[in-house]
């Protein structure tokens, strides 16, 4: 839909383009509206070229256009499937976040959404972020801040990040090929059990309605890209951590051992492929004998 005033903002961008300030940091941007307090209609262009980063806008006035780009130029097919997810700080306020394309604006995050720490995702093909300051007489103590990540709509061996698409089917079993690839390509992979479902006290880290946050313990940790799981755990010589799991798996028997794989977004772990470990071992050994397993791992 064509948002009222969009043409005015785009015209303002053209008029002040020569004075626009560009971030020297390729991943994150920090700025202040005080730099153009006398020109409240100024629009600033920002280009961020990283897979993840952050934005922090002090005393927002006017508007900024945030162009997100990958740090390496993917093939055309890769760009078509590349999405961005943004997660505001719970204290973020003072601006509304829209998607802008050819002068059309679509609201992505209102101030109430930001206070809840709501995560929003969109395709990079949908346009740039248009962050517009809310009209007010006092801009003191107002900060608009969020993190962003660039994520593919689907990675081999991993289910879609739940916030990315509304029609994700949580708990849907992975195919044999997806399970084997998940061990090699996921952000974490190990074997263990789901100990208990926990309630998050922070609205910024709450699961979507079809997921729960669970305490997981691992007897084997094959790989992890970040410190989601720590050694020691609740039973001593085990790895432990919190993982967002689909509700069907959260209700599973606590003594079942699973292969647990998944991805990490904004510091939180999300479960992907999770077959019973005995079934995975049978699958892995068959692939090993046939020479079709995509990577080697120590299952002893």
Secondary structure, 3 states (H helix, E strand, C coil): CCCCCHHHHHHHHHHCHHHCCCCCCCCCEEEEHHHHCCCCCCEEEEEEECCEEEEEEECCCCEEEEEEECCCCCCHHHHHCEEEEEEECCCCCCEEEEEEECCEEEEEECHHHHHCCCEEEEEHHHCEEEEEECCCCCCCCCEEEEEEEEEECCECCECCCCCCCCCCCCCCCCCHHHHHHHHHHCCEEEEEEEEEEECCCCHHHCCCCCEEEEEEEEEEEEEECCCCCEEECCCCCEEEEEEEEEHHHHCCCCCCCEEEEEEEECCEEEECCCCEHHHHHHHHHHHHHHCCCCCCCCCC
